[in-house]
């Protein structure tokens, strides 16, 4: 292997075609390897050849961007052999590209990095399987009850008689079919508990728009939908940038007006922070008029909040940490597992205590990276009832404390959020975007001068 790779590298550096003895094998491996930025090649075709193996090369360019490239090479070659060959090529062309002096190339074998399931995996899968069975059972039960009620209604209407004594059969229209709740089906005992897992009932509650509340709050339904679409679009765009192949046109893309909508998507989550605080204050101030606030009420409020969020949150963290690494495969899957799943090793308990946002950074990695929102929301929830109490007791004092908190949080966050926080959480793709924009501003400034 070492001799063949050295020969290939030597021929490439001198601008020669591979030696005759290597042409056939070299060509097969080359055709199944990636030949462009973030091109993973054809892994399945490479693995189907008996004397070849598939690797993924991760190229870190001066901490600016991470490029991925599929490599199909001789099976007897190790990752160290490929690393040696790539280093030789890098050293040859480094004088022409000094900005890439810190380039690091790492080769990973997707097959070698695969983990084995352990007891934690089986326990987590068993818990999720139990709840899936409950959900299916409850949903099937609701479907059977609905079907039974429709038949009973059709029979009653078919057997009804008109004043003239004639039989009148009226089969109800689809929009007249009543649900089990409308037929006053009353679940008791274990059936009442089982009904909580019904997809039919829960989906209906999710999409139900109540009209018996304050009509002035209906606008938040639209705000919630727009903000959610904004968040999803921003994350989708960021995910695709990680595997983008058209980096040459990235600068033109960043100057587009529509791109500003994507790059500012980091602030879309603030909409949900605002709505969460607004609705809690709106409801809690109304309750304070009817009850007496004390430490017991405060603790009950916190317990109610925790048991609504923590069980499902814990199940999702365990699912990602213990089960998700085994549900798929591919050249990039293990990279995802290492960066999003295995990072939870020894850190998952911080998510359960809602303190993970104080310990996780972009450099160290995030366990269940989306959980930072819940941690922030829970921490702000701890002080919101106290602020509401001040507003209820004395509006002047309450408003003064509120404005002081706003001023303090704004002043404290100007530097960390605008520079330190965003730079600490800046992905390689965002760094490239920022560097290109700064470069363009410099060029424009020089042209003006």
C-alpha positions as CSV (number, residue, x, y, z in Angstrom):
1,X,0.0,0.0,0.0
2,X,2.7,2.5,1.0
3,X,4.6,1.9,-2.2
4,X,1.6,2.3,-4.4
5,X,0.4,5.5,-2.7
6,X,3.9,7.0,-2.9
7,X,4.0,6.2,-6.6
8,X,0.6,7.8,-7.2
9,X,1.6,10.9,-5.2
10,X,4.9,11.1,-7.0
11,X,3.2,10.9,-10.4
12,X,0.6,13.4,-9.5
13,X,3.2,15.9,-8.2
14,X,5.2,15.7,-11.4
15,X,2.1,16.0,-13.6
16,X,2.3,12.4,-14.8
17,X,-0.3,9.8,-15.3
18,X,-0.3,6.8,-12.9
19,X,2.1,4.0,-13.7
20,X,0.9,1.3,-16.0
21,X,0.6,-1.2,-13.2
22,X,-1.6,1.2,-11.2
23,X,-3.8,2.6,-14.0
24,X,-6.7,0.2,-13.8
25,X,-7.0,0.2,-10.0
26,X,-6.3,3.9,-9.7
27,X,-9.0,4.7,-12.2
28,X,-11.6,2.6,-10.5
29,X,-10.9,4.2,-7.2
30,X,-10.8,7.7,-8.7
31,X,-14.2,7.3,-10.4
32,X,-15.9,6.3,-7.1
33,X,-14.2,9.1,-5.1
34,X,-15.4,12.6,-4.6
35,X,-13.9,15.1,-7.2
36,X,-15.4,18.4,-5.9
37,X,-16.0,20.3,-2.6
38,X,-18.2,18.2,-0.3
39,X,-18.5,15.5,-3.0
40,X,-18.8,12.1,-1.2
41,X,-18.5,10.1,-4.4
42,X,-20.3,6.7,-4.6
43,X,-19.8,4.8,-1.4
44,X,-21.9,1.8,-2.4
45,X,-20.0,1.3,-5.6
46,X,-16.7,1.5,-3.8
47,X,-17.7,-1.0,-1.2
48,X,-18.9,-3.4,-3.9
49,X,-15.4,-3.7,-5.3
50,X,-13.5,-6.5,-3.5
51,X,-10.1,-4.8,-3.1
52,X,-11.3,-1.3,-2.1
53,X,-12.4,0.5,1.0
54,X,-14.3,3.8,1.4
55,X,-13.1,6.6,3.7
56,X,-14.2,10.2,4.3
57,X,-11.6,12.9,4.3
58,X,-12.3,16.0,6.5
59,X,-10.3,19.0,5.4
60,X,-10.2,21.8,7.9
61,X,-9.0,25.0,6.1
62,X,-7.4,27.4,8.7
63,X,-10.4,26.9,11.0
64,X,-12.6,28.6,8.5
65,X,-14.5,25.8,6.9
66,X,-14.6,22.1,6.9
67,X,-14.7,20.3,3.6
68,X,-15.8,16.7,3.2
69,X,-14.5,14.5,0.4
70,X,-15.2,10.8,-0.3
71,X,-12.1,8.7,-1.0
72,X,-12.1,5.2,-2.5
73,X,-8.7,3.6,-2.1
74,X,-6.9,0.2,-1.8
75,X,-8.3,-2.0,0.9
76,X,-4.9,-2.7,2.4
77,X,-4.2,1.0,3.0
78,X,-4.8,2.4,6.5
79,X,-6.0,5.8,7.5
80,X,-2.4,6.7,8.3
81,X,-1.3,5.9,4.8
82,X,-3.9,8.2,3.3
83,X,-2.9,10.9,5.8
84,X,0.7,10.6,4.7
85,X,-0.2,10.9,1.0
86,X,-2.4,13.9,1.6
87,X,0.3,15.6,3.7
88,X,2.8,15.2,0.9
89,X,0.4,16.8,-1.6
90,X,-0.3,19.7,0.9
91,X,3.5,20.3,1.5
92,X,4.1,20.4,-2.3
93,X,1.5,23.2,-3.0
94,X,1.7,25.0,0.3
95,X,4.1,27.7,-1.1
96,X,1.5,28.7,-3.6
97,X,-1.3,28.8,-1.0
98,X,0.3,30.1,2.3
99,X,-3.1,31.0,3.7
100,X,-3.7,27.2,4.1
101,X,-0.7,26.6,6.2
102,X,-2.8,25.3,9.1
103,X,-4.8,22.9,6.9
104,X,-5.6,19.6,8.6
105,X,-6.8,16.5,6.8
106,X,-8.3,13.7,8.7
107,X,-9.5,10.4,7.3
108,X,-12.4,8.5,9.0
109,X,-13.6,5.0,8.2
110,X,-17.4,5.0,8.6
111,X,-17.4,1.3,9.3
112,X,-14.8,1.5,12.1
113,X,-16.5,4.3,14.0
114,X,-19.8,2.4,14.4
115,X,-20.8,1.8,18.1
116,X,-22.3,-1.3,19.6
117,X,-25.7,-1.2,21.4
118,X,-25.5,-1.5,25.2
119,X,-28.0,-1.9,28.0
120,X,-28.8,1.8,27.9
121,X,-29.8,1.5,24.3
122,X,-32.1,-1.4,24.9
123,X,-33.7,0.2,28.0
124,X,-34.4,3.5,26.1
125,X,-35.8,1.6,23.1
126,X,-38.0,-0.5,25.4
127,X,-39.4,2.7,27.1
128,X,-40.1,4.3,23.7
129,X,-41.6,1.0,22.4
130,X,-43.9,0.9,25.4
131,X,-45.3,4.4,24.7
132,X,-45.6,3.7,21.0
133,X,-47.7,0.6,21.9
134,X,-49.9,2.7,24.2
135,X,-50.4,5.3,21.4
136,X,-51.4,2.7,18.9
137,X,-53.7,1.0,21.3
138,X,-55.4,4.3,22.2
139,X,-55.7,5.4,18.6
140,X,-57.2,2.1,17.4
141,X,-59.7,2.1,20.3
142,X,-60.8,5.6,19.4
143,X,-61.2,4.5,15.7
144,X,-63.3,1.5,16.8
145,X,-65.5,3.6,19.0
146,X,-66.0,6.2,16.3
147,X,-67.0,3.4,13.8
148,X,-69.4,1.9,16.3
149,X,-71.0,5.2,17.0
150,X,-71.5,5.9,13.3
151,X,-73.2,2.6,12.8
152,X,-75.5,3.1,15.8
153,X,-76.5,6.5,14.6
154,X,-77.2,5.2,11.1
155,X,-79.4,2.4,12.6
156,X,-81.4,4.8,14.7
157,X,-82.0,7.1,11.8
158,X,-82.9,4.2,9.5
159,X,-85.5,2.9,12.1
160,X,-87.1,6.3,12.7
161,X,-90.6,6.7,11.3
162,X,-92.3,9.8,9.9
163,X,-95.7,10.9,11.1
164,X,-97.2,9.1,8.1
165,X,-95.7,5.9,9.3
166,X,-93.3,5.5,6.5
167,X,-89.8,4.4,7.2
168,X,-87.2,7.1,6.5
169,X,-83.6,6.1,6.1
170,X,-81.0,8.9,6.5
171,X,-77.4,8.0,6.5
172,X,-75.5,10.9,8.0
173,X,-73.0,12.9,5.9
174,X,-69.3,12.8,6.7
175,X,-69.5,16.2,8.3
176,X,-72.3,15.1,10.6
177,X,-70.4,12.1,12.1
178,X,-70.0,12.6,15.8
179,X,-66.9,11.8,17.8
180,X,-66.9,9.6,20.9
181,X,-66.8,12.7,23.0
182,X,-69.9,14.1,21.4
183,X,-71.6,10.7,22.1
184,X,-70.8,11.2,25.8
185,X,-68.4,8.3,25.9
186,X,-67.0,8.5,29.4
187,X,-63.7,6.8,30.0
188,X,-63.1,5.5,33.5
189,X,-60.1,4.0,35.2
190,X,-57.4,2.6,32.9
191,X,-59.4,3.6,29.8
192,X,-59.2,7.2,30.9
193,X,-55.5,7.0,31.2
194,X,-55.2,5.2,27.9
195,X,-57.2,7.8,26.1
196,X,-54.5,10.4,26.8
197,X,-52.2,8.7,24.3
198,X,-54.7,8.8,21.4
199,X,-53.4,10.5,18.3
200,X,-56.9,11.4,17.2
201,X,-57.7,13.3,20.4
202,X,-54.2,14.9,20.7
203,X,-54.0,16.1,17.1
204,X,-57.5,17.6,17.4
205,X,-56.4,19.5,20.5
206,X,-53.2,20.7,18.8
207,X,-55.0,22.2,15.8
208,X,-58.1,23.3,17.7
209,X,-58.6,27.1,17.7
210,X,-60.8,28.1,20.6
211,X,-63.1,31.1,20.2
212,X,-64.2,31.4,23.8
213,X,-61.1,33.3,25.0
214,X,-60.0,36.9,24.5
215,X,-60.4,37.7,20.8
216,X,-57.5,40.2,21.1
217,X,-55.0,37.4,21.5
218,X,-55.9,35.6,18.3
219,X,-53.2,37.5,16.5
220,X,-50.6,35.4,18.3
221,X,-51.7,32.3,16.4
222,X,-50.4,33.9,13.2
223,X,-47.3,35.3,14.9
224,X,-46.5,31.8,16.2
225,X,-46.8,30.2,12.8
226,X,-44.7,32.8,11.0
227,X,-41.9,32.6,13.7
228,X,-41.9,28.8,13.6
229,X,-41.5,28.8,9.8
230,X,-38.7,31.3,10.2
231,X,-36.9,29.1,12.7
232,X,-37.3,26.0,10.5
233,X,-36.1,27.8,7.4
234,X,-33.1,29.2,9.1
235,X,-32.0,25.8,10.4
236,X,-32.6,24.1,7.1
237,X,-30.5,26.7,5.3
238,X,-27.7,26.3,7.8
239,X,-27.8,22.5,7.5
240,X,-27.5,22.7,3.7
241,X,-24.6,25.1,3.9
242,X,-22.6,22.4,5.7
243,X,-22.6,20.3,2.5
244,X,-22.8,23.1,-0.1
245,X,-20.7,22.5,-3.2
246,X,-21.1,25.9,-4.8
247,X,-18.9,27.9,-2.4
248,X,-17.6,30.0,-5.3
249,X,-21.0,31.7,-5.6
250,X,-21.4,32.1,-1.8
251,X,-20.3,35.8,-1.9
252,X,-23.0,36.7,-4.4
253,X,-25.6,34.8,-2.3
254,X,-24.6,36.7,0.9
255,X,-25.3,40.1,-0.8
256,X,-28.9,39.2,-1.7
257,X,-31.6,40.9,0.3
258,X,-33.3,37.5,0.9
259,X,-30.2,36.2,2.6
260,X,-30.6,38.8,5.4
261,X,-33.8,37.1,6.3
262,X,-31.9,33.8,6.8
263,X,-28.9,35.2,8.7
264,X,-31.2,37.1,11.1
265,X,-33.1,33.9,11.8
266,X,-31.1,33.5,15.0
267,X,-33.3,36.2,16.5
268,X,-36.6,34.4,15.5
269,X,-36.5,32.4,18.7
270,X,-36.9,35.6,20.7
271,X,-40.4,35.8,19.5
272,X,-41.3,32.7,21.5
273,X,-39.5,34.1,24.6
274,X,-41.7,37.1,24.3
275,X,-44.9,35.2,23.9
276,X,-44.1,32.8,26.7
277,X,-43.5,35.7,29.1
278,X,-46.5,37.6,27.9
279,X,-49.0,34.8,28.2
280,X,-47.7,33.7,31.6
281,X,-47.9,37.3,32.9
282,X,-51.4,37.7,31.4
283,X,-52.8,34.6,33.1
284,X,-50.9,34.8,36.4
285,X,-51.9,38.4,37.1
286,X,-55.5,37.3,36.7
287,X,-55.0,34.4,39.1
288,X,-53.3,36.6,41.7
289,X,-56.5,38.6,42.0
290,X,-58.3,35.4,43.2
291,X,-55.7,33.8,45.4
292,X,-53.1,34.6,48.0
293,X,-49.5,34.2,46.9
294,X,-47.1,32.3,49.2
295,X,-44.2,30.0,49.0
296,X,-46.4,27.0,48.6
297,X,-48.1,28.5,45.6
298,X,-44.8,29.4,44.1
299,X,-43.4,25.8,44.5
300,X,-46.6,24.4,43.1
301,X,-46.3,26.6,40.0
302,X,-42.7,25.4,39.4
303,X,-43.6,21.7,39.9
304,X,-46.4,22.1,37.5
305,X,-44.1,23.6,34.9
306,X,-41.4,20.9,35.4
307,X,-43.7,17.8,35.1
308,X,-45.2,19.2,32.0
309,X,-41.8,19.5,30.3
310,X,-39.3,17.2,31.8
311,X,-40.7,13.7,31.1
312,X,-40.9,14.2,27.4
313,X,-37.7,16.2,27.3
314,X,-35.9,13.4,29.1
315,X,-37.2,10.8,26.7
316,X,-36.1,12.8,23.7
317,X,-32.6,13.4,25.1
318,X,-32.2,9.6,25.8
319,X,-33.6,8.8,22.3
320,X,-31.0,10.9,20.7
321,X,-28.2,9.8,23.0
322,X,-28.8,6.1,23.1
323,X,-31.0,5.0,20.1
324,X,-30.5,7.5,17.2
325,X,-26.9,6.4,16.4
326,X,-28.2,3.0,15.3
327,X,-31.2,4.0,13.2
328,X,-29.2,5.0,10.0
329,X,-25.8,4.7,8.3
330,X,-23.8,6.3,5.6
331,X,-20.6,8.3,5.0
332,X,-21.7,11.3,7.0
333,X,-23.8,9.5,9.7
334,X,-21.0,8.8,12.1
335,X,-19.9,12.4,11.9
336,X,-23.4,13.4,12.9
337,X,-23.4,10.8,15.7
338,X,-20.1,12.1,17.1
339,X,-21.1,15.7,17.1
340,X,-24.7,15.5,18.2
341,X,-25.2,12.1,20.0
342,X,-22.0,11.0,21.6
343,X,-21.4,14.5,22.9
344,X,-24.1,13.7,25.5
345,X,-21.8,11.3,27.3
346,X,-21.5,12.6,30.9
347,X,-23.5,15.7,30.0
348,X,-27.1,14.6,29.8
349,X,-27.9,15.4,33.4
350,X,-27.2,19.0,32.8
351,X,-30.1,19.1,30.4
352,X,-32.4,17.5,32.9
353,X,-31.5,20.2,35.4
354,X,-32.0,22.9,32.8
355,X,-28.5,24.3,33.2
356,X,-26.8,23.0,30.0
357,X,-26.7,26.5,28.5
358,X,-24.1,27.5,31.1
359,X,-21.7,24.7,30.3
360,X,-22.1,24.0,26.6
361,X,-20.4,26.1,23.9
362,X,-19.8,25.7,20.2
363,X,-16.2,24.6,20.9
364,X,-17.2,21.9,23.4
365,X,-20.4,20.9,21.7
366,X,-24.0,20.7,22.7
367,X,-25.9,17.7,24.1
368,X,-29.3,18.0,22.4
369,X,-28.4,21.4,21.1
370,X,-32.0,22.6,20.8
371,X,-32.5,22.2,24.5
372,X,-30.8,25.5,25.3
373,X,-34.2,27.2,24.6
374,X,-35.9,25.2,27.4
375,X,-33.1,25.9,29.8
376,X,-33.3,29.6,29.2
377,X,-37.1,29.6,29.3
378,X,-37.1,27.7,32.6
379,X,-34.6,30.0,34.2
380,X,-36.6,33.1,33.2
381,X,-39.7,31.3,34.5
382,X,-38.1,31.1,38.0
383,X,-38.2,34.9,38.4
384,X,-41.4,35.7,36.4
385,X,-43.9,34.9,39.2
386,X,-41.9,37.1,41.6
387,X,-42.1,40.0,39.1
388,X,-45.8,39.4,38.6
389,X,-46.3,39.5,42.4
390,X,-44.6,42.9,42.5
391,X,-46.8,44.2,39.8
392,X,-49.9,42.9,41.6
393,X,-48.9,44.4,45.0
394,X,-47.5,47.7,43.7
395,X,-47.5,48.6,40.1
396,X,-45.0,51.4,40.5
397,X,-42.5,49.1,42.1
398,X,-43.2,46.3,39.8
399,X,-42.8,48.4,36.7
400,X,-39.6,49.9,38.1
401,X,-38.1,46.4,38.7
402,X,-39.2,45.3,35.3
403,X,-37.5,48.2,33.5
404,X,-34.4,47.7,35.6
405,X,-34.2,44.0,34.6
406,X,-34.7,45.0,30.9
407,X,-31.9,47.6,31.2
408,X,-29.6,45.3,33.0
409,X,-30.1,42.4,30.6
410,X,-29.8,44.6,27.6
411,X,-26.6,46.3,28.8
412,X,-25.1,43.1,30.0
413,X,-25.8,41.4,26.7
414,X,-24.7,44.0,24.2
415,X,-21.1,42.9,24.1
416,X,-21.5,39.1,24.8
417,X,-24.4,38.8,22.3
418,X,-23.1,41.0,19.6
419,X,-19.5,39.7,19.6
420,X,-18.5,37.1,22.2
421,X,-21.7,35.0,22.1
422,X,-22.2,35.0,18.4
423,X,-18.5,34.4,17.7
424,X,-18.4,31.5,20.2
425,X,-21.4,29.9,18.5
426,X,-20.3,30.9,15.0
427,X,-20.2,27.8,12.8
428,X,-17.5,27.4,10.2
429,X,-20.0,28.3,7.5
430,X,-21.0,31.5,9.3
431,X,-17.3,32.4,9.7
432,X,-16.8,32.1,6.0
433,X,-19.8,34.3,5.4
434,X,-18.5,36.9,7.7
435,X,-15.0,36.9,6.3
436,X,-16.3,37.2,2.7
437,X,-18.4,40.1,3.7
438,X,-15.5,41.8,5.5
439,X,-13.3,41.2,2.5
440,X,-15.9,42.7,0.2
441,X,-16.3,45.8,2.4
442,X,-12.5,46.3,2.4
443,X,-12.3,46.0,-1.4
444,X,-15.1,48.5,-1.8
445,X,-13.5,50.9,0.7
446,X,-10.2,50.8,-1.2
447,X,-11.9,51.3,-4.6
448,X,-13.7,54.4,-3.2
449,X,-10.3,55.8,-1.9
